[in-house]
Amino acid sequence: MSDLSSALPQRITAPYTRSRPLPPYRGILAVDAKDFTGRPAIEHEAVSRVVPELLKTALIRAGLGDLWEERAFPATTGDGYVLGFDPARMPFVIHPLLLTLQEVLTDFNVLSHGAVPIRLRVSLNVGPLPEAEDEFGGNGTARNDTHRLLDSRPVKAVLTSHNENITQVAAILSERCYEDAVAGGYTGRHPDHFVEVAATVEGKPFSQRAWLYVPQPSGPLYEGTPVLAPEPGRKASPVTEKAAAETAGRAAAPAPRMHNSAPQGNINTGTVHGGQSVDNHHVAGDHVEGHKIGRIRNFQGDQIRGDKHEGR
């Protein structure tokens, strides 16, 4: 009996039973290759091997080679890679690393001649994670959320909608990461480079406020990416406010009312949104109120182009 009990794993510590120290805070960087499962099976191993090498190259070029050498809980995910790092370096991971990674992928894809082009989604987060020296280290809510952000709709939509010859990297930052590093002014990128989105994952009970950053965009950044309502007392980003105002303005603006006047006849000006009224007056000669814009179909009487009051 004693031999059997000694072979059992250590009992899991129950939460909420006693206070204990938090694990050290870690920055978390995860990358994922677009359309990995859609590639032919013969390419899978090559992509799995090259993704960490591309990330390493970008870190070295950006002057962050020590983050690779000192990376915590590194792991391949098959179509991507994840590592932990000192959270004090987060501003530098946001910039210049993400821009450098865009440049490294551009060079790689040009030199690969289309054989195995790679575009990456990137997720950044920060939080307390245990640092065991085995393959089980680095597990926790912060890491789980990092991978959920990586699989979320907004960041996937960017690489789908942006030009594959231009945009090679799309990044998503957690709310904590954005607030500490970007909104706090520590990152060499203005907050207007970032777009607030609601990060949701298809088929998963996950929804968080997050921030998109695309170093080299080639399309819209907020269309099709709904934004969560700002929390009480929290101001939305300038980009979010602008998008919301434009949407509200389009919805609230009434359709213009057109008023046409024609002597003894009806004028059909095509599709008219809103109301249309036609007044028929018996006058000598032609008289046009306002401007006759566009092509006039099914008219009775004279065909009129332009403004008949011009020069009077």
KAHUQUI-V936094 format. One record per residue. N is the residue number from 1. NEAR is the number of other C-alpha atoms within 8 Angstrom. D_FIRST is the distance of its C-alpha to the first C-alpha in whole Angstrom. Layout:
N_NEAR_D_FIRST + N_NEAR_D_FIRST
This chain:
1_4_0 + 2_5_4 + 3_6_5 + 4_7_5 + 5_7_6 + 6_6_9 + 7_6_10 + 8_6_11 + 9_4_15 + 10_4_16 + 11_4_17 + 12_4_21 + 13_4_23 + 14_5_25 + 15_5_29 + 16_5_31 + 17_5_29 + 18_5_30 + 19_5_33 + 20_4_32 + 21_4_34 + 22_5_36 + 23_8_35 + 24_8_38 + 25_10_41 + 26_12_41 + 27_14_44 + 28_14_43 + 29_13_45 + 30_14_45 + 31_12_47 + 32_11_47 + 33_12_50 + 34_9_52 + 35_6_52 + 36_8_49 + 37_5_48 + 38_5_51 + 39_8_52 + 40_7_52 + 41_5_49 + 42_6_50 + 43_9_51 + 44_11_47 + 45_7_46 + 46_8_49 + 47_11_49 + 48_12_45 + 49_8_46 + 50_8_50 + 51_12_49 + 52_11_47 + 53_8_50 + 54_11_52 + 55_9_50 + 56_10_50 + 57_9_54 + 58_12_55 + 59_15_53 + 60_9_55 + 61_9_58 + 62_10_57 + 63_6_57 + 64_10_53 + 65_11_52 + 66_6_49 + 67_10_47 + 68_9_47 + 69_6_46 + 70_7_44 + 71_10_42 + 72_9_39 + 73_14_36 + 74_9_39 + 75_7_38 + 76_10_40 + 77_7_40 + 78_6_41 + 79_12_45 + 80_13_44 + 81_14_43 + 82_13_42 + 83_12_41 + 84_13_41 + 85_13_44 + 86_10_45 + 87_9_47 + 88_5_50 + 89_9_51 + 90_11_51 + 91_12_55 + 92_9_55 + 93_9_53 + 94_9_55 + 95_11_58 + 96_10_59 + 97_13_56 + 98_12_56 + 99_10_60 + 100_12_59 + 101_13_56 + 102_13_59 + 103_8_61 + 104_11_59 + 105_12_58 + 106_10_62 + 107_8_62 + 108_9_59 + 109_12_61 + 110_8_64 + 111_6_63 + 112_9_61 + 113_8_64 + 114_7_62 + 115_5_60 + 116_9_56 + 117_9_58 + 118_10_55 + 119_12_55 + 120_11_52 + 121_16_51 + 122_13_50 + 123_16_48 + 124_14_48 + 125_15_46 + 126_13_44 + 127_9_41 + 128_11_38 + 129_14_35 + 130_10_32 + 131_10_33 + 132_9_30 + 133_7_31 + 134_6_29 + 135_6_30 + 136_7_28 + 137_11_31 + 138_12_34 + 139_9_32 + 140_9_34 + 141_6_36 + 142_11_39 + 143_13_38 + 144_9_38 + 145_9_41 + 146_15_43 + 147_10_42 + 148_10_43 + 149_14_46 + 150_14_47 + 151_9_46 + 152_12_49 + 153_11_52 + 154_13_54 + 155_14_54 + 156_10_53 + 157_9_57 + 158_11_58 + 159_16_58 + 160_6_59 + 161_7_62 + 162_12_63 + 163_9_65 + 164_8_62 + 165_5_65 + 166_10_65 + 167_16_62 + 168_14_59 + 169_15_56 + 170_15_56 + 171_13_53 + 172_15_52 + 173_14_51 + 174_15_49 + 175_10_51 + 176_8_49 + 177_13_50 + 178_12_54 + 179_9_54 + 180_9_53 + 181_12_54 + 182_14_57 + 183_9_59 + 184_7_58 + 185_7_61 + 186_9_58 + 187_11_59 + 188_8_62 + 189_7_62 + 190_8_64 + 191_8_62 + 192_8_65 + 193_8_63 + 194_10_60 + 195_13_60 + 196_12_58 + 197_14_56 + 198_13_53 + 199_13_50 + 200_12_49 + 201_13_47 + 202_6_47 + 203_4_45 + 204_6_43 + 205_5_43 + 206_8_44 + 207_8_47 + 208_8_48 + 209_12_52 + 210_13_52 + 211_13_55 + 212_15_56 + 213_11_58 + 214_11_59 + 215_10_61 + 216_10_64 + 217_10_64 + 218_8_66 + 219_8_66 + 220_7_65 + 221_9_62 + 222_9_62 + 223_6_63 + 224_6_61 + 225_10_58 + 226_8_58 + 227_9_58 + 228_7_56 + 229_4_58 + 230_8_58 + 231_6_56 + 232_4_58 + 233_5_60 + 234_6_59 + 235_6_62 + 236_7_62 + 237_10_63 + 238_7_66 + 239_9_66 + 240_11_64 + 241_9_67 + 242_8_69 + 243_9_67 + 244_8_67 + 245_8_71 + 246_8_72 + 247_8_70 + 248_8_71 + 249_8_75 + 250_7_75 + 251_6_73 + 252_6_76 + 253_6_79 + 254_5_81 + 255_6_83 + 256_7_87 + 257_8_89 + 258_9_92 + 259_7_96 + 260_12_98 + 261_11_102 + 262_13_104 + 263_10_108 + 264_7_108 + 265_9_105 + 266_9_101 + 267_12_99 + 268_8_96 + 269_9_94 + 270_6_91 + 271_4_87 + 272_8_87 + 273_7_85 + 274_9_86 + 275_8_89 + 276_9_92 + 277_7_96 + 278_10_99 + 279_7_102 + 280_10_105 + 281_8_109 + 282_6_112 + 283_7_113 + 284_4_116 + 285_4_114 + 286_6_110 + 287_9_108 + 288_12_105 + 289_6_103 + 290_6_100 + 291_8_98 + 292_9_98 + 293_6_95 + 294_6_94 + 295_6_95 + 296_11_97 + 297_8_97 + 298_6_99 + 299_11_101 + 300_8_105 + 301_5_108 + 302_5_107 + 303_7_104 + 304_7_104 + 305_9_102 + 306_7_101 + 307_9_102 + 308_9_106 + 309_6_107 + 310_5_106 + 311_3_109 + 312_3_111
